[in-house]
Amino acid sequence: QVDRYLYHLRLSDDVLLDVMARFQAEMVKGLGRDTNPTAAVKMLPSFVRSLPDGSEKGDFLAVDLGGSQFRAHQVKVFADGKQSSQLESKFYPTPKEVTQGSGAELFDYIADCLSDFMETKNLKHKKLPLGFTFSFPCKQTKLEEGVLLAWTKHFRVRGVQDTDVVSSLRKALQKHKANVDVLALVNDTVGTMMTCGYDDQRCEVGLIIGTGTNACYMEEMRHISLVEGDEGRMCINTEWGAFGDDGALEDLRTEFDRELDLGSLNPGKQLFEKMISSLYLGELVRLILLKMTKEGLLFNGKVSTALLTKGKIEMKHMSAMEKDKEGLSNTKEILTDLNLFPSEEDCVAVQHVCTIVSFRSANLCAAALAAILTRLRENKKLLRMRTTVGIDGGLYKTHPKYAKRLHKAVRRLVPTCDVRFLLSAGGSGRGAAVVTAVAHRLAARRRRIDAALAPFLLPLAVLREVKDRMRAELEYGLKRETQAKATVKMLPTYVCGTPDGTGKFLALDLGGTNFRVLLVKIKSGRRRSVQMYNKIFAIPLEIMQGTGEELFDHIVQCIADFLEYMGIKGARLPLGFTFSFPCRQASIDKGTLVGWTKGFKATDCEGEDVVDMLREAIRRRNEFDLDIVAVVNDTVGTMMTCGYEDPNCEIGLIAGTGSNVCYMEDMKNIEILEGNEGKMCINTEWGAFGDNGCIDHIRTKYDREVDEGSLNPGKQRYEKMTSGMYLGEIVRQILIDLTKQGLLFRGQISESLRKRGIFETKFLSQIESDRLALLQVRRILQQLGLDSTCDDSIIVKEVCGVVSTRAARLCGAGLAAVLEKKRENQGVERLQITVGADGTLYKLHPHFSRVLQETVKELAPQCDVTFMLSEDGSGKGAALITAVAKRLHNVGQK
């Protein structure tokens, strides 16, 4: 009979899955900037961005306002590796005149109680950080600020709504001369999650099911459009008690729910809370029993005064009635006390009503919690997730069967989540102290990380100085008397013409760990085009660092394979050799290697003509002959490739494994060459800028470590701060330093992170492109054997960002010096010019090219620069230069 009567209170799993889907939709609505104002579930950002990691330590105070008592706590947190803490508390009543009085009275009372507590504990002389647990819906814009949206739980304090409760508390504390620093405002739900998170690092959900009900969880920042930034996570206080205030649960609310709501202090508000929290369940039971009695189904139809009195049946009565063994005798005793004189059947029926009401509460709570768990799992892109829910509240703790019912329902609704429920020890007070301890740790860590990274943040004045020094070095390299001592060598390339010419050309491209051979077919005239065929060959480390003869024999072996592959072994084709190392050229087909860079160390090459070495290797093989017409730097090739498309292109930039620039200089300025007519391309070899110590003041200790551990210590200092070959190694050095300081990876350096070169520059591009919950960062760090938290991942991304940004800005400063020189050469107010750019860093890094271009704009404001991405500059460019050289050679012969 009772079952039939209370049919609408029984919810099937299909209904619960539907509730779960509705709550998921509400979460999305609450997180969206545009939809939040109309959302019932407010999804309030808590500005708690990090869970405890066990390194927190110190003495903290916490105050806790939200229930029938006000509590003050002292929490000692020990970083002893055992996650231990010590809690001492004192309870103070919250009289009705305080909970229903004015804001000034409330905060004076809190300050008064805290002062008394500090006196008792002899803490007056210490300045301690304080966490404030304030268990009412607040809108926060930072961790230590919160504007009260509305009072709940019978609190009705005047003049507090829409004001910042932290500043009110601070004023009251100042008045009482309490030596306290309020660091964090925390909801009790967040406090619960943090307390449990201190004991179990898998805990990322907090649940309160007691007088009130609420849940919080760690959400991805990229989904919280209410807060700036999309990196990492933040705890969201769902304020789920208001779920259904917009009618979303109307079909599930019964006549009893409606009656209870109408008689409450806040009709139409907190409808979900009114269906599941202990503050209302006893009243719901009373209303059901009253109606059943009036209809003659209970107590022979006799309605006692107790049944007519609001609040007469409480949660403690329900808990007592639902106990397994003594439940029926308890029921009889409770009903007798209410002057109801029940029969045996009445007791069974009333017990059944209590069971159905509390069962519905547990099921609805489980459905909303299942929605949160599903969202967490989907955010992490996991098929199956292990997690912990930190839980607190009288209903969960004191009701004999509630916890078991809730656990079973959650496991049925989300079989893909392995959930551990962890009861909060010390609850929201300890949680507030833990939040404060985490905030304290993060603030201290932030200061130390900022100090470590500060030398990388080059202000505009420093970049201008770099530009001016680069400009001076360019001039030294061009002048006859200073060229020999100049670090920026300003090597003439003997490339004087613009690309034209027709024919088939071979091009070789040596500049990194791969070597390419290309066949390039060039057509000029109106239907001009460039067709290319190429093959890539690896250069093993033992050949890069073996003898010169072995290196050039390997190159010729690769050429032979390519000619065979293309079926052109018999043809004597003109060849252009892109050789991306500093060479001193005496003509376009002679290049003496000044010094190896980029990891090459082949012996007996420096000071030798690389064209002669290539010719000798071809002769040694004695299988084919080639006409080596031009030796070309990759930077020059890049400029020529872009110049083929845009005649305004007079600068070539490479930002990849190495870093370099070339540009068309007026012959009259190149003192080391005869002749004043026309222009010639100068290969600056700017990677050696600073080898004379002129930029030592901006080099960090990490740059020095990278330099000292390199193959060429003291050489190519600018390149070592700006090129892809070294950026990953700079990042690795910083990560090791921060880990040694205990600021990363819990102070644990993995063996692989100790290996030089393990942190590749491509990782910077991947990490800085990562928009997906830092999953890419975590994956890369896992490959390096590093067990990273979300916070660690954010710091690693930040380190990568400062290193690559500095590289791009330094590169921009150097380029601005070249642009200013070009502008003065032309004697114009404004320079219109195109820069041909190539290199993996420029092309593949998500921010490098943008930052470089912005820096150029700031430092060379009178230059209108078009940046043109080179399509295969080093290969195609070599062929184009070969075509020019061949044409000029033929003209010369005629």
DACOR-V713116 format. One record per residue. N is the residue number from 1. RES is the residue in one small letter. SS is DSSP state (H for helix, E for strand, L for the rest). PHI is phi in whole degrees, 0 to 359 (NA if undefined). D_FIRST is the distance of its C-alpha to the first C-alpha in Angstrom with 1 decimal. Layout:
# DACOR-V713116
N/RES/SS/PHI/D_FIRST
N/RES/SS/PHI/D_FIRST
This chain:
# DACOR-V713116
1/q/L/NA/0.0
2/v/H/297/3.8
3/d/H/302/5.4
4/r/H/297/5.2
5/y/H/294/6.2
6/l/L/253/8.7
7/y/H/308/9.8
8/h/H/287/13.3
9/l/H/272/13.8
10/r/L/270/13.8
11/l/L/245/17.4
12/s/L/284/19.0
13/d/H/297/22.6
14/d/H/297/23.9
15/v/H/295/22.6
16/l/H/295/24.0
17/l/H/296/27.3
18/d/H/292/27.4
19/v/H/298/27.0
20/m/H/301/29.7
21/a/H/295/32.0
22/r/H/296/31.4
23/f/H/291/32.4
24/q/H/299/35.4
25/a/H/296/36.5
26/e/H/296/36.2
27/m/H/298/38.3
28/v/H/300/41.0
29/k/H/298/41.0
30/g/H/292/41.3
31/l/H/278/44.2
32/g/L/278/46.3
33/r/H/299/48.9
34/d/H/283/48.4
35/t/H/266/44.6
36/n/H/302/44.0
37/p/L/304/44.6
38/t/L/260/41.6
39/a/L/283/39.4
40/a/L/284/36.3
41/v/L/270/36.6
42/k/L/282/40.1
43/m/L/48/41.1
44/l/E/279/43.7
45/p/E/295/46.7
46/s/L/260/47.2
47/f/L/64/50.8
48/v/L/271/49.9
49/r/L/256/51.7
50/s/L/216/52.0
51/l/L/274/50.0
52/p/L/299/51.8
53/d/L/243/54.3
54/g/L/93/55.2
55/s/L/264/58.6
56/e/L/292/57.4
57/k/L/204/59.1
58/g/E/126/60.0
59/d/E/260/58.7
60/f/E/223/56.1
61/l/E/252/54.4
62/a/E/215/50.9
63/v/E/237/49.1
64/d/E/225/45.3
65/l/E/242/43.8
66/g/L/166/40.2
67/g/L/239/38.1
68/s/L/283/38.3
69/q/E/232/41.6
70/f/E/263/44.7
71/r/E/234/46.1
72/a/E/242/49.7
73/h/E/226/50.5
74/q/E/245/53.6
75/v/E/237/53.2
76/k/E/258/56.0
77/v/E/248/55.7
78/f/E/248/57.9
79/a/L/270/59.2
80/d/L/254/59.8
81/g/L/79/58.1
82/k/L/250/55.2
83/q/L/53/53.1
84/s/E/259/53.3
85/s/E/212/52.8
86/q/E/233/52.8
87/l/E/240/50.5
88/e/E/234/51.3
89/s/E/228/49.2
90/k/E/222/49.1
91/f/E/256/46.2
92/y/E/233/46.8
93/p/E/291/44.3
94/t/L/246/43.7
95/p/L/297/44.0
96/k/H/301/42.4
97/e/H/295/45.9
98/v/H/275/46.4
99/t/H/286/43.1
100/q/L/241/43.4
101/g/L/263/47.3
102/s/E/261/49.9
103/g/H/299/50.6
104/a/H/300/53.9
105/e/H/295/52.3
106/l/H/299/49.6
107/f/H/289/52.2
108/d/H/298/54.6
109/y/H/297/52.0
110/i/H/299/51.3
111/a/H/297/55.1
112/d/H/297/55.5
113/c/H/297/52.9
114/l/H/295/54.4
115/s/H/299/57.9
116/d/H/299/56.8
117/f/H/297/55.3
118/m/H/296/58.5
119/e/H/299/60.6
120/t/H/303/58.5
121/k/L/268/58.9
122/n/L/58/62.6
123/l/L/249/62.0
124/k/L/302/63.8
125/h/L/280/66.9
126/k/L/265/65.1
127/k/L/262/64.1
128/l/E/248/60.7
129/p/E/289/58.5
130/l/E/235/55.2
131/g/E/252/51.8
132/f/E/248/49.5
133/t/E/275/45.8
134/f/E/230/44.4
135/s/L/271/40.7
136/f/L/224/40.5
137/p/L/298/41.1
138/c/E/232/44.8
139/k/E/264/47.1
140/q/E/251/49.7
141/t/E/246/53.0
142/k/E/205/54.2
143/l/L/296/52.9
144/e/L/256/54.4
145/e/E/208/53.2
146/g/E/200/49.9
147/v/E/264/49.3
148/l/E/294/46.0
149/l/L/273/43.9
150/a/L/194/41.2
151/w/L/283/40.0
152/t/L/225/36.4
153/k/L/53/34.7
154/h/L/71/35.8
155/f/L/278/39.5
156/r/L/218/41.4
157/v/L/267/45.1
158/r/E/283/47.6
159/g/L/75/50.2
160/v/L/251/48.9
161/q/L/304/47.0
162/d/L/69/49.2
163/t/L/238/51.6
164/d/E/280/52.5
165/v/H/288/51.0
166/v/H/290/53.4
167/s/H/293/56.5
168/s/H/296/55.0
169/l/H/294/54.5
170/r/H/301/58.0
171/k/H/300/59.6
172/a/H/296/57.9
173/l/H/293/59.0
174/q/H/298/62.6
175/k/H/300/62.6
176/h/L/271/61.7
177/k/L/55/64.3
178/a/L/277/61.7
179/n/L/276/63.4
180/v/E/223/60.4
181/d/E/245/60.1
182/v/E/283/56.7
183/l/E/259/56.4
184/a/E/209/52.7
185/l/E/252/49.7
186/v/E/227/46.5
187/n/L/282/42.8
188/d/H/301/40.8
189/t/H/293/39.1
190/v/H/296/42.6
191/g/H/302/43.7
192/t/H/298/40.9
193/m/H/300/42.0
194/m/H/290/45.6
195/t/H/299/45.0
196/c/H/289/43.3
197/g/H/296/45.9
198/y/H/290/48.5
199/d/H/270/47.1
200/d/L/216/46.1
201/q/L/289/48.1
202/r/L/277/45.4
203/c/E/285/43.1
204/e/E/224/43.0
205/v/E/224/39.6
206/g/E/240/38.4
207/l/E/224/34.8
208/i/E/245/33.6
209/i/E/223/30.0
210/g/L/208/30.0
211/t/L/305/30.5
212/g/L/244/31.4
213/t/E/218/31.1
214/n/E/193/33.9
215/a/E/218/35.6
216/c/E/224/39.2
217/y/E/198/41.1
218/m/E/273/44.7
219/e/E/255/45.4
220/e/E/292/48.6
221/m/H/302/51.0
222/r/H/295/51.8
223/h/H/265/48.3
224/i/L/261/48.5
225/s/L/284/50.5
226/l/L/284/50.1
227/v/L/235/52.6
228/e/L/293/56.1
229/g/L/95/56.9
230/d/L/227/55.2
231/e/L/252/56.1
232/g/L/79/53.8
233/r/E/226/50.4
234/m/E/214/48.8
235/c/E/285/45.6
236/i/E/253/43.3
237/n/E/271/41.0
238/t/L/293/38.2
239/e/L/51/36.7
240/w/H/288/33.4
241/g/H/304/31.5
242/a/H/271/32.6
243/f/L/305/31.2
244/g/L/96/29.5
245/d/L/296/31.6
246/d/L/262/33.2
247/g/L/94/30.0
248/a/L/294/29.6
249/l/L/244/25.9
250/e/H/305/25.0
251/d/H/290/22.7
252/l/H/259/20.6
253/r/L/279/20.4
254/t/L/262/17.4
255/e/H/301/17.9
256/f/H/291/17.5
257/d/H/300/20.3
258/r/H/292/22.4
259/e/H/295/22.1
260/l/H/299/22.9
261/d/H/298/25.8
262/l/H/298/27.2
263/g/L/271/27.4
264/s/L/273/29.1
265/l/L/289/32.9
266/n/L/227/33.2
267/p/L/305/31.0
268/g/L/82/30.9
269/k/L/244/32.2
270/q/L/56/30.9
271/l/H/293/27.6
272/f/H/294/27.0
273/e/H/302/27.8
274/k/H/289/25.3
275/m/H/268/22.5
276/i/H/229/23.7
277/s/L/267/26.1
278/s/H/294/25.6
279/l/H/299/27.2
280/y/H/244/24.2
281/l/H/296/21.1
282/g/H/299/20.9
283/e/H/294/21.3
284/l/H/298/18.4
285/v/H/299/16.1
286/r/H/302/17.7
287/l/H/296/17.1
288/i/H/293/13.4
289/l/H/297/13.2
290/l/H/299/15.7
291/k/H/293/13.8
292/m/H/298/10.6
293/t/H/293/13.2
294/k/H/300/15.1
295/e/L/270/12.4
296/g/L/79/12.1
297/l/L/271/8.7
298/l/L/221/11.0
299/f/H/50/14.6
300/n/H/55/15.0
301/g/H/77/15.3
302/k/L/270/18.5
303/v/L/268/19.3
304/s/L/275/21.9
305/t/H/300/24.8
306/a/H/302/23.7
307/l/H/293/20.5
308/l/H/272/22.8
309/t/L/266/25.3
310/k/L/300/25.4
311/g/L/80/25.6
312/k/L/287/24.6
313/i/L/261/22.0
314/e/L/244/24.0
315/m/H/300/23.8
316/k/H/298/25.4
317/h/H/294/22.5
318/m/H/299/20.1
319/s/H/301/22.6
320/a/H/295/22.9
321/m/H/290/19.2
322/e/L/266/18.9
323/k/L/295/22.0
324/d/L/299/21.8
325/k/L/271/23.4
326/e/L/265/23.4
327/g/H/305/20.2
328/l/H/292/18.4
329/s/H/292/21.6
330/n/H/298/22.1
331/t/H/299/18.7
332/k/H/300/19.7
333/e/H/296/23.1
334/i/H/296/22.2
335/l/H/291/19.8
336/t/H/295/22.5
337/d/H/301/25.1
338/l/L/270/23.1
339/n/L/60/23.5
340/l/L/253/19.8
341/f/L/42/20.2
342/p/L/279/16.8
343/s/L/274/15.7
344/e/H/302/15.0
345/e/H/297/11.2
346/d/H/301/11.7
347/c/H/298/13.8
348/v/H/298/11.5
349/a/H/297/8.7
350/v/H/296/11.8
351/q/H/299/13.3
352/h/H/293/10.6
353/v/H/300/10.9
354/c/H/302/14.6
355/t/H/298/14.6
356/i/H/297/13.0
357/v/H/294/15.5
358/s/H/287/18.4
359/f/H/297/17.8
360/r/H/300/18.0
361/s/H/302/21.2
362/a/H/297/22.7
363/n/H/293/22.1
364/l/H/295/23.6
365/c/H/299/26.4
366/a/H/297/27.1
367/a/H/296/27.3
368/a/H/292/30.0
369/l/H/295/31.8
370/a/H/298/31.9
371/a/H/296/33.6
372/i/H/294/36.2
373/l/H/296/36.8
374/t/H/296/37.3
375/r/H/297/39.7
376/l/H/301/41.7
377/r/H/297/42.0
378/e/H/293/43.2
379/n/H/302/45.6
380/k/L/274/47.1
381/k/L/56/47.3
382/l/L/252/45.7
383/l/L/281/43.9
384/r/L/221/42.3
385/m/E/230/42.2
386/r/E/258/42.1
387/t/E/208/41.2
388/t/E/235/40.0
389/v/E/251/37.5
390/g/E/279/38.5
391/i/E/222/35.5
392/d/E/207/35.1
393/g/L/121/32.8
394/g/H/300/30.9
395/l/H/299/27.4
396/y/H/294/28.8
397/k/H/277/31.0
398/t/H/255/28.9
399/h/L/287/25.3
400/p/L/295/24.9
401/k/L/235/23.2
402/y/H/299/23.9
403/a/H/302/27.3
404/k/H/298/26.2
405/r/H/297/23.3
406/l/H/297/25.8
407/h/H/301/28.5
408/k/H/298/26.5
409/a/H/295/25.3
410/v/H/298/28.9
411/r/H/293/30.3
412/r/H/291/28.1
413/l/H/283/28.9
414/v/L/231/32.7
415/p/L/294/33.8
416/t/L/273/37.4
417/c/E/241/37.4
418/d/E/266/38.0
419/v/E/254/36.6
420/r/E/255/37.4
421/f/E/259/35.6
422/l/E/242/38.0
423/l/E/285/37.2
424/s/L/290/39.7
425/a/L/258/42.1
426/g/L/92/43.6
427/g/H/55/41.4
428/s/H/292/42.6
429/g/H/294/45.7
430/r/H/298/47.1
431/g/H/299/46.1
432/a/H/298/48.1
433/a/H/294/51.1
434/v/H/295/50.7
435/v/H/302/50.6
436/t/H/296/53.7
437/a/H/297/55.3
438/v/H/295/54.7
439/a/H/299/56.1
440/h/H/298/59.1
441/r/H/298/59.7
442/l/H/296/59.5
443/a/H/295/61.8
444/a/H/294/64.3
445/r/H/295/64.0
446/r/H/302/64.4
447/r/H/299/67.7
448/r/H/287/69.1
449/i/H/292/68.1
450/d/H/302/69.7
451/a/H/295/72.8
452/a/H/292/73.0
453/l/H/267/72.6
454/a/H/307/74.7
455/p/H/297/78.0
456/f/H/275/76.5
457/l/L/271/75.8
458/l/L/276/79.3
459/p/L/291/79.8
460/l/H/303/81.9
461/a/H/299/85.0
462/v/H/291/85.0
463/l/H/295/84.5
464/r/H/297/87.4
465/e/H/296/89.5
466/v/H/299/88.5
467/k/H/301/89.5
468/d/H/296/92.9
469/r/H/291/93.6
470/m/H/299/92.8
471/r/H/300/95.1
472/a/H/297/97.9
473/e/H/293/97.3
474/l/H/300/97.6
475/e/H/296/101.0
476/y/H/304/102.2
477/g/H/293/101.4
478/l/H/273/103.4
479/k/L/274/106.5
480/r/H/300/109.3
481/e/H/285/110.1
482/t/H/255/106.5
483/q/H/302/104.9
484/a/L/298/105.8
485/k/L/268/103.9
486/a/L/294/101.0
487/t/L/277/97.6
488/v/L/272/96.4
489/k/L/285/98.9
490/m/L/50/98.9
491/l/E/278/100.1
492/p/E/294/101.9
493/t/L/253/100.4
494/y/L/65/103.2
495/v/L/266/100.7
496/c/L/243/102.3
497/g/L/263/101.4
498/t/L/264/98.4
499/p/L/293/96.7
500/d/L/203/98.3
501/g/L/109/100.0
502/t/L/227/98.9
503/g/E/141/98.6
504/k/E/255/96.9
505/f/E/223/96.4
506/l/E/262/95.0
507/a/E/227/93.1
508/l/E/247/92.2
509/d/E/224/89.5
510/l/E/240/89.6
511/g/L/195/87.7
512/g/L/205/84.8
513/t/L/282/83.4
514/n/E/250/83.5
515/f/E/237/86.7
516/r/E/240/86.9
517/v/E/243/89.5
518/l/E/231/89.5
519/l/E/251/91.4
520/v/E/239/91.5
521/k/E/252/93.0
522/i/E/249/94.0
523/k/E/243/95.0
524/s/L/252/96.5
525/g/L/89/97.5
526/r/L/293/95.2
527/r/L/259/92.8
528/r/L/291/92.7
529/s/E/201/90.1
530/v/E/231/89.4
531/q/E/249/88.0
532/m/E/226/87.1
533/y/E/231/86.5
534/n/E/215/85.8
535/k/E/223/84.9
536/i/E/255/83.5
537/f/E/236/84.8
538/a/E/277/83.7
539/i/L/246/86.1
540/p/L/297/85.3
541/l/H/303/85.6
542/e/H/293/88.6
543/i/H/276/90.5
544/m/H/302/89.5
545/q/L/242/91.0
546/g/L/265/93.7
547/t/E/266/97.2
548/g/H/298/98.2
549/e/H/298/99.7
550/e/H/297/96.4
551/l/H/297/94.5
552/f/H/286/96.9
553/d/H/296/97.1
554/h/H/295/93.3
555/i/H/299/93.4
556/v/H/293/96.1
557/q/H/302/94.2
558/c/H/295/91.2
559/i/H/298/93.6
560/a/H/302/95.0
561/d/H/301/91.5
562/f/H/292/90.7
563/l/H/299/94.0
564/e/H/299/93.4
565/y/H/301/89.9
566/m/H/271/91.2
567/g/L/70/94.2
568/i/L/230/96.8
569/k/L/296/98.5
570/g/L/277/102.0
571/a/L/282/101.7
572/r/L/263/103.3
573/l/L/265/100.8
574/p/E/293/101.1
575/l/E/234/98.6
576/g/E/249/96.9
577/f/E/246/95.7
578/t/E/278/92.8
579/f/E/234/93.3
580/s/L/270/90.9
581/f/L/225/92.8
582/p/E/298/95.5
583/c/E/232/98.8
584/r/E/264/102.1
585/q/E/255/103.5
586/a/E/260/107.2
587/s/E/201/106.5
588/i/L/293/103.5
589/d/L/248/103.9
590/k/E/228/104.6
591/g/E/216/102.0
592/t/E/267/102.7
593/l/E/294/99.5
594/v/E/281/99.4
595/g/E/185/96.6
596/w/L/289/93.4
597/t/L/223/90.0
598/k/L/55/86.3
599/g/L/88/86.5
600/f/L/278/89.7
601/k/L/213/92.4
602/a/L/301/94.7
603/t/E/280/98.1
604/d/L/59/101.5
605/c/L/244/100.1
606/e/L/297/100.4
607/g/L/87/103.7
608/e/L/256/104.0
609/d/E/278/103.9
610/v/H/292/100.7
611/v/H/292/102.2
612/d/H/299/105.1
613/m/H/297/102.6
614/l/H/290/100.7
615/r/H/298/104.0
616/e/H/297/105.2
617/a/H/295/101.9
618/i/H/294/102.3
619/r/H/296/105.9
620/r/H/301/104.8
621/r/H/285/102.5
622/n/L/55/105.1
623/e/L/243/102.8
624/f/L/205/102.7
625/d/L/231/104.2
626/l/L/226/102.5
627/d/E/262/104.0
628/i/E/279/102.4
629/v/E/263/102.8
630/a/E/213/100.6
631/v/E/249/98.7
632/v/E/229/95.8
633/n/L/279/93.3
634/d/H/300/89.7
635/t/H/294/89.7
636/v/H/293/92.7
637/g/H/302/91.1
638/t/H/297/88.0
639/m/H/298/90.2
640/m/H/291/92.2
641/t/H/298/89.1
642/c/H/287/87.8
643/g/H/294/91.3
644/y/H/295/91.5
645/e/H/271/88.7
646/d/L/222/89.6
647/p/L/300/93.3
648/n/L/280/92.1
649/c/E/278/90.7
650/e/E/233/93.1
651/i/E/224/90.8
652/g/E/240/88.9
653/l/E/234/86.2
654/i/E/244/84.6
655/a/E/230/81.5
656/g/L/214/80.3
657/t/L/304/81.2
658/g/L/247/84.3
659/s/E/223/85.2
660/n/E/196/88.3
661/v/E/219/89.8
662/c/E/231/92.8
663/y/E/201/94.4
664/m/E/278/97.5
665/e/E/253/100.2
666/d/E/294/103.5
667/m/H/304/106.3
668/k/H/296/108.3
669/n/H/270/105.7
670/i/L/265/105.8
671/e/L/294/108.9
672/i/L/283/108.8
673/l/L/240/109.6
674/e/L/284/112.7
675/g/L/96/112.4
676/n/L/239/110.9
677/e/L/268/109.9
678/g/L/72/106.4
679/k/E/229/103.3
680/m/E/219/102.0
681/c/E/285/98.5
682/i/E/253/98.2
683/n/E/270/95.7
684/t/L/294/95.0
685/e/L/51/93.4
686/w/H/287/91.6
687/g/H/304/89.4
688/a/H/273/92.3
689/f/L/305/92.0
690/g/L/95/91.8
691/d/L/296/93.6
692/n/L/267/96.3
693/g/L/91/93.7
694/c/L/287/93.4
695/i/L/239/89.6
696/d/H/301/89.1
697/h/H/293/87.7
698/i/H/255/84.6
699/r/L/280/84.1
700/t/L/265/81.3
701/k/H/297/81.4
702/y/H/290/79.1
703/d/H/298/81.7
704/r/H/294/84.4
705/e/H/296/82.3
706/v/H/297/81.8
707/d/H/296/85.5
708/e/H/296/86.7
709/g/L/270/84.6
710/s/L/273/85.7
711/l/L/288/88.6
712/n/L/228/90.8
713/p/L/305/90.4
714/g/L/82/91.8
715/k/L/250/92.0
716/q/L/57/89.9
717/r/H/293/88.1
718/y/H/294/86.9
719/e/H/300/85.6
720/k/H/289/83.7
721/m/H/259/81.8
722/t/H/233/81.2
723/s/L/249/80.9
724/g/H/299/78.2
725/m/H/299/80.1
726/y/H/243/79.4
727/l/H/299/76.3
728/g/H/299/73.9
729/e/H/290/76.1
730/i/H/298/76.2
731/v/H/302/72.4
732/r/H/300/72.4
733/q/H/297/74.7
734/i/H/294/72.6
735/l/H/299/69.4
736/i/H/296/71.2
737/d/H/297/72.5
738/l/H/295/69.1
739/t/H/291/67.5
740/k/H/300/70.3
741/q/L/280/69.4
742/g/L/78/65.8
743/l/L/263/64.6
744/l/L/218/63.3
745/f/H/48/61.6
746/r/H/52/61.1
747/g/H/78/64.8
748/q/L/259/64.8
749/i/L/268/67.5
750/s/L/284/66.9
751/e/L/299/70.0
752/s/H/293/69.9
753/l/H/293/70.1
754/r/H/285/73.3
755/k/L/277/75.0
756/r/L/300/77.3
757/g/L/83/76.5
758/i/L/290/72.9
759/f/L/269/71.4
760/e/L/283/72.6
761/t/H/294/73.2
762/k/H/298/70.9
763/f/H/298/68.1
764/l/H/300/68.9
765/s/H/299/68.4
766/q/H/294/65.1
767/i/H/294/63.8
768/e/H/282/64.8
769/s/H/273/63.4
770/d/L/290/60.0
771/r/L/254/57.4
772/l/L/256/54.5
773/a/L/56/53.0
774/l/L/60/56.2
775/l/H/295/55.2
776/q/H/298/58.8
777/v/H/299/60.1
778/r/H/302/57.7
779/r/H/296/58.8
780/i/H/296/62.5
781/l/H/294/62.1
782/q/H/297/60.3
783/q/H/303/63.2
784/l/L/272/65.4
785/g/L/74/63.3
786/l/L/254/62.0
787/d/L/273/58.4
788/s/L/258/57.9
789/t/L/273/55.2
790/c/H/300/54.4
791/d/H/299/56.8
792/d/H/302/59.6
793/s/H/298/59.2
794/i/H/297/59.7
795/i/H/293/62.8
796/v/H/300/64.2
797/k/H/296/63.8
798/e/H/296/65.5
799/v/H/299/68.4
800/c/H/303/68.9
801/g/H/298/68.8
802/v/H/290/71.5
803/v/H/291/73.7
804/s/H/287/73.6
805/t/H/293/73.9
806/r/H/300/77.0
807/a/H/302/78.5
808/a/H/294/78.0
809/r/H/289/79.4
810/l/H/296/82.4
811/c/H/300/83.0
812/g/H/298/82.8
813/a/H/294/85.3
814/g/H/297/87.7
815/l/H/294/87.3
816/a/H/299/87.9
817/a/H/296/91.3
818/v/H/296/92.3
819/l/H/297/91.2
820/e/H/298/93.2
821/k/H/296/96.2
822/k/H/300/96.0
823/r/H/296/95.7
824/e/H/292/98.9
825/n/H/304/100.7
826/q/H/278/100.1
827/g/L/62/101.0
828/v/L/244/98.1
829/e/L/290/95.9
830/r/L/233/92.8
831/l/E/255/92.5
832/q/E/257/90.6
833/i/E/208/90.0
834/t/E/246/87.7
835/v/E/251/86.6
836/g/E/277/85.9
837/a/E/234/83.1
838/d/E/209/81.9
839/g/L/115/80.3
840/t/H/299/76.9
841/l/H/295/76.1
842/y/H/294/77.0
843/k/H/275/75.2
844/l/H/254/72.1
845/h/L/287/71.2
846/p/L/293/68.6
847/h/L/235/70.5
848/f/H/305/74.0
849/s/H/297/75.7
850/r/H/297/74.0
851/v/H/295/74.9
852/l/H/300/78.5
853/q/H/295/78.9
854/e/H/297/77.6
855/t/H/295/80.0
856/v/H/301/83.0
857/k/H/299/82.2
858/e/H/290/82.2
859/l/H/266/85.4
860/a/L/229/87.4
861/p/L/294/86.4
862/q/L/267/89.6
863/c/E/246/88.7
864/d/E/266/86.6
865/v/E/254/85.4
866/t/E/257/83.7
867/f/E/263/82.1
868/m/E/239/82.3
869/l/E/284/80.6
870/s/L/282/83.1
871/e/L/269/82.2
872/d/L/55/83.6
873/g/H/302/86.3
874/s/H/291/88.0
875/g/H/277/88.5
876/k/H/297/89.1
877/g/H/298/91.1
878/a/H/299/93.4
879/a/H/293/94.2
880/l/H/296/94.8
881/i/H/292/97.2
882/t/H/299/98.9
883/a/H/298/99.4
884/v/H/297/100.9
885/a/H/299/103.1
886/k/H/296/104.3
887/r/H/298/105.1
888/l/H/295/107.1
889/h/H/298/108.8
890/n/H/297/109.9
891/v/H/299/111.1
892/g/H/300/113.1
893/q/H/296/114.7
894/k/L/296/115.8
